[in-house]
Amino acid sequence: MRLMKMALVVAGLCAATAFASPTAPRNGAEYLTLKTPQPVQAQGKKVEVIEFFMYHCPACYALEPDMLAWVKKQGDNIQFRRIHLPLTGENDPEAHMFLTLEALKLEEQLHAKILSTWHVERRRLKSDADNIDWAVKNGIDKDKFTTMYNSFAVMTRLKNAGRVAATYEVNSTPTLVVDGRWVTNPTMVDSSNPGTPRQYLNAATLQVLDALVAQARAGKK
């Protein structure tokens, strides 16, 4: 019985490996090259990795634990940042919340809490009032939050958020951009590797990221 259990564990690990995305991803398949490379914030040999996401996106929430583990594993190899896709345009309340927290330098600290609000508590933050109420209940000074929320800097970035997404050719989430040049996401990986079980798709996507980061680092030597 014990040997049988061990065999099942090994078989499961083999299945995960078998269905993982290629470690040498193909341009036009597992990833795309941007027509116009974008400037990066990373310095030296670090590789910039951007995650385009939306708070309400179930696939973004599902990817989050694996994404955080991957970022931690990469360490000083990368500079990771997020950009919120403005689904409803220039007044998108989710992107507005993200940009405000980012300006207050609270985005990283509160990111998991907002995801939990949407996906665990099932509470939708769909308006300015919802956002302000959430911020206050999570310990942010109301005046400080609303001042930043309505600031010229945040409103300008919110207005330009759609244009930023367009320059990266992003129209869905989660989408990942490596070194301002290459774009990948679970949908690309899935369509390029038919039959990949859903539970292995995030791991496969991160394998593609591994390869793209390695490719970018090789070009910085």
Buried (B, 14 or more C-beta within 10 A) or exposed (E): EEEEEEEEEEEEEEEBEEBBBBEEBEEEBBBBEBEEEBEBEBEEEBBBBBBBBBBBBEBBBBBBEBBEEBBEEBEEBBBBBBBBBBBEEBEBBBBBBBBBBBBBEBBEEBBEBBBEBBBEEEBEBEEBEBBBBBBEEBEBEEEEBBEBBEBEEBBEBBEEBBEBBEEBBBEBBBBBBBBBBBBBBBBBBBEBBEEBEEEBBBBBBBBBBBBBBBBBBEEEE
